[in-house]
Amino acid sequence: MPHEDRYGLPLSTSSDEAASAYREGVDLMLAGWTGTAETLERAIATDPDFALPHIARARVHAFYQQGDLARQKAARAREIVARRGTERERSHVETLALAIEGRLPEAIAAMSKHVEAWPRDAVVLSLPLGAFGLFAFSGMADHDRARHELCERVARHYGEDWWFFTMSGWAMTENGDVVRGRTVTERGFNLRRANAHAAHAVLHAMFEDGSIEAADRLVDEWIPAYDRAGILHGHIRWHQALGALEHGDAARALAIYADVLQPSATQAPPLNVITDGASLLWRLAAYGHAVPKALWLEADSAAQKLFPKPGLPFADVHMALFAAATQNSEALAARLAVIDHRLAEGKLPAGPVVPAICRALAAFADEDYAACAQMLAPVLGEVVRIGGSHAQRELIEDTFIVALMRSGDLSRARTLLDARLHRRPSLRDRRWQAAMG
């Protein structure tokens, strides 16, 4: 009897052990759980001519910015699947390889065609989903809606599936349907508790509906079972630190930073290392709390090694936070020169919002709050193009509101806060309102 994956798709291996290890490895990857790489390596060792574990392993390498290893594994998967693989497996390997190589438009086109033919290929369907997925980093202004609509189109193929509930629920939440999104995500979480992506997605829904205490309890109860090496361990604690800031508890936020986010402590993938660290420290300072300069300098030093060159707008914006906070105008100018050049050549899909944010952050750090607000005002509606989640991107709106308050433009600040409080409750926003009288 031919082997199949958990979704009933045939696998080109005759080895029971390789098929079993591949199924387990994919589930661990889709859950963001530890043991993924080791399990996929076991599948490879058992049947080296089984292409799918190679490309799945390449994707895990890519998560950790291990580009050379990822491309090598992708090349090996292409070679194998060309001589031993079904049409579905060839398309699967090619689509993932395009994503690994950073060929986003081609990867999105290949993904769309593949999902149309094989909607239950969850590994390929996972590519455009999530805050760091193909859609989020495509420069699209409507990637929240695109993710949600894609999930709606294929939902009938998944039934009661823990992974699909996780990702479709998160897509609903990010697209503004928070009540339904939380309900669907919690269904997925309850089906498989050893699922970091589900815990994360529930925290996003709780962030959006103002359930700060419930989110804090969830992390405290759930995180002990999740290894510190887990791909989302630090980021889930980052969410807890945001909750602490809602209560104005800077000491707790800094303690979380020291425990799991600081470069010397974190085991997160490079993109999370720079984005979680920079955004938390920036929020602390913008909200009026003292941040030791040594923390910024240490984090900046690590970030410069991880992302020395421009390329990914979401990373570039967070690198601008480091440059602004450390007053490193030369680093920011060098990064902006490349970004401006790409923009002029039409090679920056996210568009002019990227350099505008970077320059506004520098103005904020220089205490030129009026200039910061002036730069951000025209592009606030385009911030979504940099990717990431709404919770992550809210840092830009927070910076804008603080800049308005500090420059004396209280009317516009109140209008923005009123709109945000209408959308979701926020203790911090209420404190800001009270401070303005």
LOSEBA-97447 format. One record per atom (N, C-alpha, C): residue in three letters; x, y, z. Coordinates in steps of 0.02 Angstrom, whole numbers, plus 50000, padded with zeros to 5 digits. Each point is the difference from the previous one (the first is absolute). Layout:
<atoms>
ALAXYZ/...
</atoms>
This chain:
<atoms>
MET500434994050000/MET499575006050000/MET500455006250000/PRO499885004849954/PRO500435006049996/PRO499955004150064/HIS500565003250017/HIS500015004350058/HIS499685006749983/GLU499705003150051/GLU499685006549992/GLU500215004650057/ASP499935006649988/ASP500105004750055/ASP499365000350042/ARG499995004250051/ARG499415000250044/ARG499385002549964/TYR500095003349943/TYR499435002749963/TYR499804995549941/GLY500274993949999/GLY499794995249949/GLY500345000749933/LEU500555003749997/LEU500375000949938/LEU500554994849995/PRO500084996749942/PRO500504994749992/PRO500715002550011/LEU500414995550029/LEU500715001550012/LEU500434995049962/SER500515002649965/SER500434995749959/SER500564996950042/THR499814995750045/THR500494996150038/THR499694993350014/SER500424994950002/SER499764993350018/SER500154998450073/SER500315004850034/SER500224998850069/SER499465002250050/ASP499774995550040/ASP499525001750053/ASP500305005150048/GLU500634998950017/GLU500325004550049/GLU500095007049972/ALA500205000649936/ALA500095006649969/ALA499345003749995/ALA499484996449980/ALA499345003149994/ALA499755002450068/SER500104995850051/SER499775001850067/SER500385006050027/ALA500665000049990/ALA500415005650024/ALA499825006449962/TYR499864999549936/TYR499815005949962/TYR499345002850026/ARG499514995750010/ARG499355002350026/ARG500095003550067/GLU500394996850044/GLU500125003050066/GLU500375006649994/GLY500515000249957/GLY500395006249991/GLY499595005749974/VAL499554998649953/VAL499575005249973/VAL499535002650054/ASP499714995450039/ASP499565002350054/ASP500375004350050/LEU500624998150017/LEU500395004150046/LEU500155006849969/MET500155000249936/MET500135006449967/MET499375004449999/LEU499434997049984/LEU499385003849997/LEU499785002450070/ALA500244996650051/ALA499845002050069/ALA500535004650030/GLY500555001249963/GLY500545004150027/GLY500334996750060/TRP500074993449998/TRP500224996250059/TRP500724997749992/THR500324999050056/THR500694997549998/THR500024992849975/GLY500584998149973/GLY500084993349973/GLY499864999649926/THR499795005549970/THR499844999949929/THR500604998049958/ALA500555003550008/ALA500594998749958/ALA500254992850010/GLU500044997850062/GLU500264993350013/GLU499554994649969/THR499355001150003/THR499534995049973/THR500044999849924/LEU500065005749968/LEU500085000249927/LEU500664996949979/GLU500535001250040/GLU500644997049985/GLU499964992450005/ARG499594997550045/ARG499914992750007/ARG499674997249937/ALA499515003849974/ALA499664997849938/ALA500494999949942/ILE500445005049997/ILE500505000449947/ILE500504994250005/ALA500234998650061/ALA500494994750010/ALA499704993149983/THR499364999250014/THR499684993649987/THR499894998849926/ASP499815005349963/ASP499924999449928/ASP500275006349967/PRO500655000149984/PRO500315006049971/PRO499705002149933/ASP499654995449966/ASP499705001649935/ASP499265001850005/PHE499805002150059/PHE499325002550011/PHE500055007650003/ALA499735003449950/ALA500135007249991/ALA499685004450053/LEU499414998350022/LEU499625004750042/LEU500345001750067/PRO500314995350035/PRO500355002050061/PRO500575004949987/HIS500324999449942/HIS500545004649983/HIS499745007249994/ILE499445000949966/ILE499755006849990/ILE499695002750064/ALA499704995650040/ALA499745002250065/ALA500585002250046/ARG500544996249998/ARG500595001850040/ARG500295006649975/ALA500005001049935/ALA500245006349972/ALA499595005850026/ARG499354999150007/ARG499575005350026/ARG500185001750072/VAL500154995050040/VAL500205001350069/VAL500665003850002/HIS500474998149957/HIS500635003849994/HIS499845007449984/ALA499535001049954/ALA499835006949979/ALA499705004050058/PHE499614996650043/PHE499735003550059/PHE500565003350040/TYR500564996550003/TYR500565002350042/TYR500545003649959/GLN499815002249941/GLN500445004049957/GLN500644996349983/GLN499954993549994/GLN500574995849980/GLN499954999049925/GLY500135005449963/GLY499855000149929/GLY500364994849959/ASP500654999250012/ASP500394995149961/ASP499744992950010/LEU499884998250062/LEU499744993350014/LEU499314999049970/ALA499585005250005/ALA499324999649972/ALA500024998949925/ARG500435003849966/ARG500044999449927/ARG500294993249979/GLN500484997650039/GLN500294993449985/GLN499474994550005/LYS499615000350055/LYS499484994950009/LYS499465000749946/ALA499845006249981/ALA499505001049948/ALA500244997249933/ALA500655001249984/ALA500284997449938/ALA499994992350000/ARG500164997150057/ARG499984992650006/ARG499294997549990/ALA499515003450029/ALA499304997949992/ALA499795000449928/ARG500195005449966/ARG499835000649928/ARG500304994349960/GLU500624998350014/GLU500354994749964/GLU499644993350010/ILE499834998650062/ILE499684993650016/ILE499304999549970/VAL499605005250008/VAL499314999749979/VAL499934999649925/ALA500515002549964/ALA499984999749927/ALA500014992849975/ARG500344995650039/ARG500054993049978/ARG499564995350041/ARG499785002350058/ARG499574995750041/ARG499515004350038/GLY499455001449968/GLY499495004150033/GLY499395000849956/THR499435001150031/THR499385001149963/THR499975007249976/GLU499515001449959/GLU499895006949977/GLU499895004750059/ARG499624997650048/ARG499865004150060/ARG500645001450038/GLU500424994950009/GLU500625000950037/GLU500485004649963/ARG500024999649933/ARG500435004549962/ARG499785007350008/SER499355001149997/SER499745006750010/SER500115002450071/HIS499924995650048/HIS500115001550071/HIS500735002250011/VAL500474996149975/VAL500715001750008/VAL500165006649966/GLU499775000949940/GLU500175006149963/GLU499715006250034/THR499404999650025/THR499685005750034/THR500395001950063/LEU500164995150040/LEU500395001550061/LEU500695002549983/ALA500324997249948/ALA500665002349980/ALA499995007349979/LEU499495002049962/LEU499945007049979/LEU499945004650061/ALA499614997950049/ALA499935004050061/ALA500665000550038/ILE500354994450004/ILE500654999950035/ILE500505004549966/GLU499975000449934/GLU500465004149961/GLU499805007449999/GLY499445001750034/GLY499795006950003/GLY499685002749937/ARG499794995549956/ARG499685002049937/ARG499245000550012/LEU499815005350036/LEU499325000450026/LEU499465000049947/PRO500025004249948/PRO499464999849950/PRO499924993149968/GLU500564996749984/GLU499974993449970/GLU499734994950051/ALA500215000750062/ALA499774995450052/ALA499255000750012/ILE499755006250001/ILE499295001150010/ILE499604997149942/ALA500245001149939/ALA499654997249941/ALA499994992450002/ALA500584997050017/ALA500044992750004/ALA499564997350056/MET499995003550057/MET499584997950056/MET499275000049980/SER499785005449968/SER499295000649981/SER499794994349953/LYS500424998649952/LYS499864994649952/LYS499994993250036/HIS500484999050045/HIS500054993750036/HIS499404998950045/VAL499815005050038/VAL499444999350047/VAL499354998949963/GLU499945002849941/GLU499404998849959/GLU499954992649982/ALA500574996949985/ALA500004992949981/ALA500004995350060/TRP500365001950053/TRP500064995750059/TRP499885004250063/PRO499375001850013/PRO499855004550056/PRO500194997250068/ARG500084993350006/ARG500174997150065/ARG500754999350010/ASP500395003249958/ASP500735000050011/ASP500165005650049/ALA499974998450064/ALA500055005050053/ALA500675003550001/VAL500544996549983/VAL500665003150002/VAL500045005749949/VAL499734998949940/VAL500005005349950/VAL499505005550020/LEU499424998150025/LEU499515004950021/LEU500275004450057/SER500454997450040/SER500275003950055/SER500445005849976/LEU500264999649939/LEU500475005049977/LEU499735007250002/PRO499385001249976/PRO499765007050000/PRO499705002150066/LEU499914995450047/LEU499655001550063/LEU500505002350052/GLY499755003250053/GLY500435002250054/GLY500295006949989/ALA500265002950054/ALA500255006849999/ALA500635000849958/PHE500384994549990/PHE500615000249961/PHE499934995949936/GLY499384999049976/GLY499894996049941/GLY500095003849935/LEU499904996449945/LEU500085003049934/LEU499555006049989/PHE499384999650022/PHE499545005749991/PHE500235006050041/ALA500194998850063/ALA500195005550044/ALA500615003849973/PHE500474996349971/PHE500625003149977/PHE500015001549926/SER499414999949969/SER499955001349928/SER499955007449984/GLY499875004250052/GLY499885007149988/GLY499275001549989/MET499574994950001/MET499285000949989/MET499705004350056/ALA499555004449980/ALA499645004150050/ALA499414996250029/ASP499804994649968/ASP499414996350022/ASP500174992850019/HIS500604998950026/HIS500194993150015/HIS499594996950056/ASP499745004150046/ASP499564997350052/ASP499374996949969/ARG499705003649954/ARG499404997549966/ARG500184994149955/ALA500565000349966/ALA500204994649955/ALA500074993450037/ARG500315000150058/ARG500084993950040/ARG499334997250020/HIS499565004550024/HIS499344997850022/HIS499614996949943/GLU500015003249942/GLU499624997549942/GLU500284993349976/LEU500664999250002/LEU500294993749980/LEU499774994450047/CYS500015001250064/CYS499774995050048/CYS499274998349990/GLU499595005049986/GLU499294998849988/GLU499904995549939/ARG500415001049949/ARG499924996149938/ARG500154992650011/VAL500464998550044/VAL500214992950007/VAL499724996850064/ALA499625003750040/ALA499784997550065/ALA499634993349995/ARG499604999149947/ARG499594993949994/ARG500444993849993/HIS500635000949982/HIS500454994349991/HIS500334997750065/TYR499925003850054/TYR500384998650061/TYR499594997350058/GLY499375001550004/GLY499604997450055/GLY500275002050068/GLU500004995350047/GLU500215001450068/GLU500764998950007/ASP500395004349968/ASP500724999250000/ASP500325005350044/TRP500414997850048/TRP500305004750049/TRP500425005349966/TRP500404998049950/TRP500435005049968/TRP499585005149961/PHE499514997649963/PHE499625004749959/PHE499605004850044/PHE499714997550054/PHE499645004550047/PHE500475005350026/THR500624998150016/THR500495004750025/THR500115005749951/MET500164998349938/MET500195005149951/MET499415003949973/SER499444996749989/SER499415003649975/SER499725004650054/GLY500024997850063/GLY499775004350055/GLY500435006150006/TRP500664999149995/TRP500455005750003/TRP499875004849942/ALA499884997349941/ALA499855004249942/ALA499375004150011/MET499494997050031/MET499395003750016/MET500155005750048/THR500384998550052/THR500175005150050/THR500355005849968/GLU500514998749959/GLU500395005349969/GLU499585003949949/ASN499494996849973/ASN499575003449952/ASN499425003750033/GLY500005000250066/GLY499515004050036/GLY499424996250030/ASP499934993549985/ASP499464996050029/ASP500264996550063/VAL500095004050053/VAL500364997650059/VAL499614994850039/VAL499355001050008/VAL499594995350039/VAL500014993149968/ARG499864999849935/ARG500014993649965/ARG500714997149998/GLY500495004449989/GLY500684997649997/GLY500234996750064/ARG499825003150056/ARG500204997050065/ARG499664993250010/THR499364999649982/THR499634993850009/THR500314994449959/VAL500145001449937/VAL500294994949955/VAL500694998050023/THR500415004950018/THR500684998550022/THR499994995750064/GLU499575001750046/GLU499964996150062/GLU499784992849987/ARG499594999049948/ARG499814993149981/ARG500624996149979/GLY500425003249959/GLY500624996749979/GLY500464998750059/PHE500055004850045/PHE500444999350058/PHE499764994350045/ASN499364999450008/ASN499734994750042/ASN500094993049969/LEU500054999849933/LEU500124993649967/LEU500724997750007/ARG500465004850005/ARG500714998350009/ARG500325005650041/ARG500104998750064/ARG500285005150043/ARG500755000949988/ALA500334994749978/ALA500715000649984/ALA500085003349931/ASN499775006249997/ASN499965003649937/ASN500155007450014/ALA500625001949990/ALA500215006950015/ALA499655005149956/HIS499874998249938/HIS499665004749955/HIS499295001450024/ALA499674994950029/ALA499335001150027/ALA500025004450062/ALA500464998750046/ALA500075004350059/ALA500135007149979/HIS500435000949950/HIS500165006649974/HIS499395003349970/ALA499624996349960/ALA499425002849967/ALA499465002150051/VAL499924996050052/VAL499525001850053/VAL500235006550034/LEU500655000750012/LEU500265006150031/LEU499865006149956/HIS500044999249935/HIS499845005649955/HIS499265002050007/ALA499564995150004/ALA499295001550008/ALA499885003550067/MET500354997750051/MET499935003150066/MET500275007150000/PHE500545001249963/PHE500265006749993/PHE499485004649968/GLU499674997449949/GLU499525004149963/GLU499355001250040/ASP499804995250042/ASP499375001150037/ASP500125002550071/GLY500645001450017/GLY500145003150064/GLY500034995250059/SER500064993549988/SER500024995150054/SER500714999250027/ILE500265005350028/ILE500715000150020/ILE500134995150058/GLU499575000050051/GLU500114995550056/GLU499954992749979/ALA499504998549956/ALA499924993149976/ALA500604997949960/ALA500285004549960/ALA500594998449960/ALA500604998550046/ASP500075003950052/ASP500554998950047/ASP499944993250034/ARG499394998250019/ARG499894993550031/ARG500144994349951/LEU499795001049938/LEU500114994849949/LEU500754998649992/VAL500405005349996/VAL500724999049992/VAL500294996550061/ASP499825002350060/ASP500264997050062/ASP499834992550004/GLU499394998249980/GLU499784993150005/GLU500304995549946/TRP500095003049940/TRP500184995849942/TRP500754999649988/ILE500365005450013/ILE500715000549979/ILE500464994850033/PRO499864997750062/PRO500474995050029/PRO500074993749959/ALA499504998349960/ALA500034993949960/ALA500365001149933/TYR500195006249986/TYR500315001749936/TYR500735001750011/ASP500434996249968/ASP500725000850009/ASP500235007049979/ARG500495002650035/ARG500275006749984/ARG500295000349929/ALA500184994249973/ALA500264999849931/ALA499445000349948/GLY499384999850022/GLY499445000249953/GLY500015006449959/ILE499824999649937/ILE500065005549954/ILE499615006250022/LEU499464999050038/LEU499585005650022/LEU500045001450075/HIS500464996650035/HIS500025000850073/HIS500115007350019/GLY500515003149973/GLY500145007050017/GLY499445004749978/HIS499724998749942/HIS499485004549974/HIS499364999650042/ILE499844994150024/ILE499424999350044/ILE500115003850065/ARG500604999850027/ARG500155004050059/ARG500005007549984/TRP500195001749938/TRP499955007049977/TRP499285002550006/HIS499534995849981/HIS499295001850009/HIS499845001350073/GLN500284996050044/GLN499895000950071/GLN500305006750023/ALA500585001849971/ALA500315006450017/ALA499565005849978/LEU499674999449942/LEU499535005249978/LEU499435000750050/GLY499774994450027/GLY499485000350051/GLY500245003750062/ALA500634998850019/ALA500275003650058/ALA500015007549987/LEU500165002049938/LEU500015007149984/LEU499305003050000/GLU499504996049985/GLU499315002550005/GLU499865002350071/HIS500294996750048/HIS499915001850071/HIS500535005050024/GLY500445002149954/GLY500525004750020/GLY500564996850040/ASP500054993349997/ASP500494996350040/ASP500644999149959/ALA500415005249998/ALA500624999849961/ALA500494995050029/ALA500014999350066/ALA500484995450031/ALA499874992849977/ARG499374998249995/ARG499854993149978/ARG500184999249926/ALA499855005049960/ALA500164999649929/ALA500764999349990/LEU500395003750039/LEU500734999549995/LEU500254993350026/ALA499664997250049/ALA500194993450026/ALA499884994649947/ILE499455000649964/ILE499864995349946/ILE500535000849945/TYR500175006249985/TYR500525001349950/TYR500654996550020/ALA500205000950062/ALA500634997150024/ALA499974992449999/ASP499424997250013/ASP499934992750005/ASP500024996549933/VAL499665002849949/VAL499934996149938/VAL500125004049936/LEU500035006750003/LEU500055003949939/LEU500705003049988/GLN500365001250054/GLN500675002949994/GLN500444995449958/PRO500435002949957/PRO500414995749956/PRO500384994550035/SER500235001350061/SER500384994950037/SER499554994450026/ALA499345001049999/ALA499544995150028/ALA499574996549948/THR499875003449944/THR499504997549954/THR500254994049959/GLN499544995749981/GLN500134994649953/GLN499555000649939/ALA499735005949990/ALA499515001249946/ALA500345000549932/PRO499614999249946/PRO500275001349933/PRO500225007349993/PRO500465001449955/PRO500275006849995/PRO499485005549992/LEU499494999049960/LEU499515005349990/LEU499645001750064/ASN499834994850039/ASN499685001450065/ASN500495003250049/VAL500644998149996/VAL500495003050044/VAL500005007649994/ILE500025002449938/ILE500045007349991/ILE499335003450010/THR499464996949975/THR499355003550003/THR499725000150071/ASP500034994450035/ASP499734999950068/ASP500405004450047/GLY500664999649994/GLY500425004050044/GLY499935007449987/ALA500075002049938/ALA499975007249983/ALA499325002950017/SER499474996449983/SER499335002950010/SER499835000650074/LEU500214995250041/LEU499855000550071/LEU500395005850032/LEU500645000549984/LEU500405005550029/LEU499735006749976/TRP499815000549937/TRP499745006349973/TRP499345001950035/ARG499564995150008/ARG499375001450035/ARG500135002550071/LEU500444996650035/LEU500165002150068/LEU500205007450001/ALA500465001949956/ALA500245006949999/ALA499465004849978/ALA499624998149948/ALA499475004549975/ALA499465001050051/TYR499874995050041/TYR499495000650052/TYR500255003650062/GLY500625002249999/GLY500265004150054/GLY500404996350053/HIS500194993949986/HIS500394996150048/HIS500745000349983/ALA500424999550050/ALA500725000249989/ALA500254993449972/VAL500415000449948/VAL500314994049971/VAL500755001050002/PRO500374995950037/PRO500735000850002/PRO500304999949930/LYS500435004849986/LYS500295000449933/LYS500404993749983/ALA500284996850051/ALA500384993949989/ALA499584994649966/LEU499354999850017/LEU499564995149969/LEU499935001349925/TRP499925006349983/TRP499955001849929/TRP500654998349963/LEU500565001750030/LEU500644998949967/LEU500144992649989/GLU499854995950051/GLU500104992849993/GLU499554997149946/ALA499365002050001/ALA499534997449951/ALA500175002349930/ASP500225006349994/ASP500195002649934/ASP500604996349973/SER500484998550042/SER500604996449978/SER499814993149971/ALA499544996650034/ALA499774993549976/ALA499625000749935/ALA499575005249997/ALA499585001049940/ALA500425001549939/GLN500535003950008/GLN500425001849943/GLN500344993849970/LYS500144995150041/LYS500294993849975/LYS499474995849963/LEU499385000250025/LEU499484995949971/LEU499715003049935/PHE499945006649998/PHE499715003349942/PHE500445005949979/PRO500604998549976/PRO500465005549982/PRO499795004049939/LYS499594996949957/LYS499805003449938/LYS499245000549995/PRO499765005249967/PRO499285000749990/PRO499744994449954/GLY499354999050002/GLY499714995049956/GLY499284998450017/LEU499864999150064/LEU499324998350022/LEU499715006050037/PRO499485003249973/PRO499755006250032/PRO499834999350074/PHE499724994450020/PHE499824999250070/PHE500635000250044/ALA500524996749976/ALA500645000350036/ALA500315006949997/ASP499965003249941/ASP500305006649992/ASP499695005250048/VAL499354999650009/VAL499675004750046/VAL500254998950071/HIS500094993750020/HIS500254998750067/HIS500745001750008/MET500384999249946/MET500695002350002/MET500025007650007/ALA499525003549972/ALA499955007250009/ALA499875001950073/LEU499634995750036/LEU499895001250071/LEU500674999950037/PHE500424995149983/PHE500664999650032/PHE500425006149983/ALA500015001949936/ALA500415005749979/ALA499775006450034/ALA499335000850004/ALA499745006150032/ALA500155000150074/ALA499894994450034/ALA500094999950073/ALA500735000750020/THR500464997649958/THR500715000550016/THR500325006149967/GLN499595004149967/GLN500245006149966/GLN500544998349948/ASN499914994349967/ASN500484997949948/ASN499755002449933/SER500095006449987/SER499745003049938/SER500354997249938/GLU500634998050007/GLU500364997249942/GLU499694993449978/ALA499844995750048/ALA499704993649983/ALA499335000949967/LEU499605004750027/LEU499345001349971/LEU500075002949930/ALA500465004749991/ALA500105003149934/ALA500214994849948/ALA500444995450020/ALA500234994849953/ALA499424995449980/ARG499594998150049/ARG499434995649986/ARG499505003649956/LEU499875006450016/LEU499515003849962/LEU500235001249928/ALA500655000749990/ALA500255001049932/ALA499824994149955/VAL500074994050027/VAL499834994049961/VAL499244999549991/ILE499635001550053/ILE499274999649996/ILE499745005149949/ASP500265006150002/ASP499785005249953/ASP500164998049929/HIS500584997049990/HIS500214997849933/HIS499524994749974/ARG499834995250042/ARG499534994749979/ARG499315002849986/LEU499815004850040/LEU499355003249988/LEU499995003649933/ALA500545003649984/ALA500045003749937/ALA499994995249941/GLU500284994050009/GLU500024995149946/GLU499364995849996/GLY499535001350045/GLY499384996150000/GLY500094993050028/LYS500524999050042/LYS500154993450027/LYS499854999550075/LEU499565004450025/LEU499804999850070/LEU499244999450002/PRO499744993849999/PRO499284999149996/PRO499615003550055/ALA500305000650060/ALA499655003450055/ALA499935007449989/GLY500425002849956/GLY499925007049980/GLY500305005150048/PRO499825006349991/PRO500315005650037/PRO499865000050074/VAL499544995950024/VAL499874999750071/VAL500624997950039/VAL500444995949970/VAL500584997450036/VAL500495005650017/PRO500255003949951/PRO500465005450019/PRO499665005450042/ALA499365001049990/ALA499645005150040/ALA500004998050074/ILE499864993750015/ILE500014997750069/ILE500705000650029/CYS500504997949963/CYS500695000250025/CYS500205007250018/ARG499835004749957/ARG500195007050013/ARG499605002950058/ALA499374997950006/ALA499585002550055/ALA500264997450067/LEU500234993950002/LEU500274997250062/LEU500625003950022/ALA500425001749952/ALA500595004050016/ALA499815006850028/ALA499495003149970/ALA499765006550025/ALA499734999450071/PHE499644994550014/PHE499734998950067/PHE500574999550051/ALA500514996149983/ALA500574999250045/ALA500375006550011/ASP499995004349949/ASP500325006650006/ASP499555005150035/GLU499414997650024/GLU499515004150034/GLU499705005549956/ASP500024998949935/ASP499665004449952/ASP499324996949986/TYR499565000650049/TYR499374996449998/TYR499535002749945/ALA500025006449987/ALA499585002849948/ALA500214997149932/ALA500654999449988/ALA500244997249937/ALA499814992749994/CYS500064996450055/CYS499814992950001/CYS499274999249980/ALA499575003850032/ALA499294999649984/ALA499855002049928/GLN500355005149977/GLN499915002349931/GLN500194994649949/MET500534996250016/MET500224994749954/MET499544994050002/LEU499744998450059/LEU499584994050006/LEU499285001049977/ALA499745005950008/ALA499295001249985/ALA499804997649930/PRO500385001549947/PRO499774998049934/PRO500054992449985/VAL500384996450041/VAL500124993049984/VAL499704995150050/LEU499645002550051/LEU499734995550051/LEU499574994449970/GLY499625001749948/GLY499584995149969/GLY500384994849959/GLU500645001249989/GLU500414995549960/GLU500484995850042/VAL500005001050066/VAL500474996350043/VAL499914992549993/VAL499394997849985/VAL499864992949992/VAL500454996849948/ARG500255004049953/ARG500424997249946/ARG500664997150024/ILE500225001950059/ILE500654997450023/ILE499954992950025/GLY499384997550010/GLY499904993250024/GLY499954999650076/GLY500084994050026/GLY499914999150071/GLY499264999950019/SER499875000050064/SER499314999950026/SER499775007050019/HIS499365000650014/HIS499745006450023/HIS500325002050067/ALA500084995250044/ALA500315001550066/ALA500715002649991/GLN500374997249953/GLN500685002449987/GLN500005006949968/ARG499565000949951/ARG499995006449964/ARG499725005750042/GLU499644998450054/GLU499715005350041/GLU500535004550030/LEU500614997550004/LEU500565004150023/LEU500055006649961/ILE499874999749935/ILE500065006049958/ILE499445005050018/GLU499404997550009/GLU499455004450020/GLU500115002850069/ASP500274995950046/ASP500165002550067/ASP500515005749996/THR500504999049958/THR500515005249992/THR499695006449974/PHE499544999449954/PHE499655005749971/PHE499595003750054/ILE499644996250040/ILE499585003050052/ILE500435003650052/VAL500544996850021/VAL500445003250049/VAL500315006349970/ALA500194999649936/ALA500295005949967/ALA499495005749998/LEU499374998449987/LEU499475005150000/LEU499945003150069/MET499984995950052/MET499925002650067/MET500595004450020/ARG500604997749984/ARG500595003850021/ARG500115006349958/SER499715000249941/SER500055006149959/SER499425004850012/GLY499544997950045/GLY499445004450018/GLY499394999349957/ASP499994995349953/ASP499424999049956/ASP499524995150034/LEU499695002450054/LEU499584995650041/LEU499354998049966/SER499755004349957/SER499374998649967/SER500064993749957/ARG500524999849959/ARG500094994149957/ARG500154993850042/ALA500385000850053/ALA500154994350044/ALA499364997250031/ARG499555004450023/ARG499374997850030/ARG499584996349948/THR499985002649939/THR499604996849948/THR500244992949987/LEU500664999149996/LEU500274993449988/LEU499864995350059/LEU500085002650060/LEU499884995850059/LEU499274998050005/ASP499565004749985/ASP499284998450001/ASP499844994349952/ALA500305000449940/ALA499884994949950/ALA500274993250023/ARG500585000050030/ARG500294993750023/ARG499604997050057/LEU499785004350047/LEU499614997450056/LEU499314997549978/HIS499755002749945/HIS499374997549973/HIS500104993049971/ARG500614998849974/ARG500164993649970/ARG500164994750053/ARG500385002050051/ARG500174995350053/ARG500195003850063/PRO499864997150059/PRO500185003350063/PRO500754999850010/SER500285005450028/SER500715000250014/SER500125004450061/LEU500304997050052/LEU500155003850060/LEU500495005649986/ARG500494998649957/ARG500505005149983/ARG499685005949964/ASP499564998649952/ASP499675005449964/ASP499575004350046/ARG499694996850049/ARG499595003850048/ARG500445004550043/ARG500604997450018/ARG500465004150038/ARG500225006049958/TRP500134999049937/TRP500205005549956/TRP499435005149995/GLN499394997649994/GLN499435004549997/GLN499965004250063/ALA500074996750057/ALA499965003650064/ALA500555005250006/ALA500604998349976/ALA500565004650004/ALA499885006349960/MET499624999449947/MET499855005949958/MET499435004250026/GLY499634997150049/GLY499455003750030/GLY499374999949958/
</atoms>
